Amino acid sequence: MSKKSDAKASSDLSIDAIASDSKQSSTANSRTTALYKDNHASNPDTMLTQKKRGDTLLRDDEREELMMAPLRDGTTADENVDGEKSPTEEKSATLSGADTWNFILLVILYLLQGVPVGLTFGSIPFLLKAKMSYSQIGIFSLAHYPYSMKFLWSPIVDAVYNKDIGRRKSWIVPIQLMTGLMFFWLGMNIEDWMAQDQIAVGTLTVVFFILIFFCATQDIAVDGWALTLLSKESLSFASTAQTIGLNTGYFLSFTVFLAFNSSEFSNKYFRTIPQDYGLVPLGSYLKFWALMYLAITLWLVFMKKEGRAHIDEDDIGIKGVYEIIFRIIKLPHMKSFMIVLLTAKIGFIANDAVTALKLLEKGFSKEDLALAVLIDFPFQIIFGYYAVRWSSGARPLKPWLWAFFAHLACCIVAMLLVYGFPADGVVTTSYFYMVLITTVTTSFTSTVAFVSMGAFMTVIADPVIGGTYMTLLNTLSNFGGTWPRFFVLEAVDYFTVSNCSVVDSEGQDFSCAAEPGKSLCESLGGECTLQQDGYYFVSSMCVLIGGLLLIFYIAPTIRYLESLNPKKWKLDQK
């Protein structure tokens, strides 16, 4: 079994899908102002503020929100760029009365983002698998793209706003209003769509693409508001609020929803008379959250004023931010690093995108799979703690390389688990534990790799423009796990050969590689004969390509890039 990545990430069929959602900095413009004023700000308080803003709001999109502060030289988030201890280090951070309520507001706003993310990255692919082929699910996976590409419009969100409404509320209020209305409309129609024999995958993809675009845009705005909503002394709680909110929303829409949407779970634990439907239909779930979106939006409009910023938020303009992004890309060693980020996850993508769906196809229940994800979550936190410590030495990417090898091995084990699925379709306790152990082990490798790469990015990012720098690197890393997914899912169907033992109504042989063909074959009294399962070929090829890339390009490149002086990554190096 597999984790994502941003963040997350998948579709990622674990909590990593959020993460997959990487936490992009919403204040890219304001963090780059200093570059235009002075590459070495003379005011130490200003430098400290910029550093804290960069450190507080870093996360990987699709993954777990873990401590991302350690630097190669031992500098932490409580030190400024000159290695001096910050004033807040002398006392432990606490939330004041006003900050407590603002913290709760942030948790709620992040939770609202996690709800559609959990549906799109987790639950919907599970529900669609019964009627759709892997190719069609691959098309639906295109809805994930906005979360992996939001740096493209984050400068616009940061620069365009109505002063009377507020810099962040100018985006949050209309975005939440549109999301709520869209949820309600979707709740009125989605049950009919899902009941059709041929689901309109194009329509579903467009609808959820728009929803994820709204979530990604709101994420940018909420990240920025967190910097001013909390006092300086409580800024470290911003990432905590995001962790709690996003993960809670994701689990509600994935693990919890799948359980209560299941007739088996509902009959077993809540009913005395069995029914063929779950306690919580998808349409009702969507309409409930539509009302929550609208209620919270109305509260924001009438009850919550956006106060003035307690930190400098001057703008350099949209054009200035894009110019800096282009300058980062042109750095001498950045092209090699970009290739690594865009290709490193190829070896895992078949496992991330297909393995869980293949287990469902063979008879593994959605409830057991969701339970495995739920059990895995606390292990992620534990692994994250140790991963931070391992990645804080002189070579932060050494754990990343070891985790890469281990992750490839986990992909092979997961493929063997699918191959060894019980022939009678009965999932024994021992088999479930093997799936669980594989899931947890894969989580371990993914978490170590994520934290290790984040530590390296923190080292090389120019502190003067840390927000923009980290936004770009996290986006590239997340996109590296997003772009191959569509092609992998398409390839699974392409290389699968399965025919029905009887002909159709027109007397023609037909394929039953996809679920609609299987249903037709069963209705005609035939049996599907599987000559070749494309999953094993595609998964093996991904692992092979990933292994070759690791040995001959990624590992040598990483060791070279890691050996460079961090100053080589700064924009003032010509």
Sequence and secondary structure as in RCSB ss.txt:
>XXXX:A:sequence
MSKKSDAKASSDLSIDAIASDSKQSSTANSRTTALYKDNHASNPDTMLTQKKRGDTLLRDDEREELMMAPLRDGT
TADENVDGEKSPTEEKSATLSGADTWNFILLVILYLLQGVPVGLTFGSIPFLLKAKMSYSQIGIFSLAHYPYSMK
FLWSPIVDAVYNKDIGRRKSWIVPIQLMTGLMFFWLGMNIEDWMAQDQIAVGTLTVVFFILIFFCATQDIAVDGW
ALTLLSKESLSFASTAQTIGLNTGYFLSFTVFLAFNSSEFSNKYFRTIPQDYGLVPLGSYLKFWALMYLAITLWL
VFMKKEGRAHIDEDDIGIKGVYEIIFRIIKLPHMKSFMIVLLTAKIGFIANDAVTALKLLEKGFSKEDLALAVLI
DFPFQIIFGYYAVRWSSGARPLKPWLWAFFAHLACCIVAMLLVYGFPADGVVTTSYFYMVLITTVTTSFTSTVAF
VSMGAFMTVIADPVIGGTYMTLLNTLSNFGGTWPRFFVLEAVDYFTVSNCSVVDSEGQDFSCAAEPGKSLCESLG
GECTLQQDGYYFVSSMCVLIGGLLLIFYIAPTIRYLESLNPKKWKLDQK
>XXXX:A:secstr
             SGGGTEES    S HHHHHHHHHH SS S HHHHHHHHHHHHHT   TES        TTS 
 TTB TTS B GGGGS     HHHHHHHHHHHHHHHHHHHHHHIIIIIHHHHHTTT  HHHHHHHGGGGHHHHSG
GGTHHHHHH  BTTTBTTHHHHHHHHHHHHHHHHHHHHHHHHHHHSSS  HHHHHHHHHHHHHHHHHHHHHHHHH
HHHHS GGGTTHHHHHHHHHHHHHHHIIIIIHHHHH HHHHHHHH SS  SS SS HHHHHHHHHHHHHHHHHHH
HHH      SS      HHHHHHHHHHHHTSTTHHHHHHHHHHTTHHHHHIIIIIHHHHHHHT  HHHHHHHHHH
HHHHHHHHHHHHHHHTTSS TTHHHHHHHHHHHHHHHHHHHHHHT  TTS   HHHHHHHHHHHHHHHHHHHHHH
HHHHHHHHHHS GGGHHHHHHHHHHHHHHHTTHHHHHHHHHHHHT EEEESS  TTS   B SSHHHHHHHHHTT
  EEEEE HHHHHHHHHHHHHHHHIIIIIHHHHHHHHHS GGGGSTT  
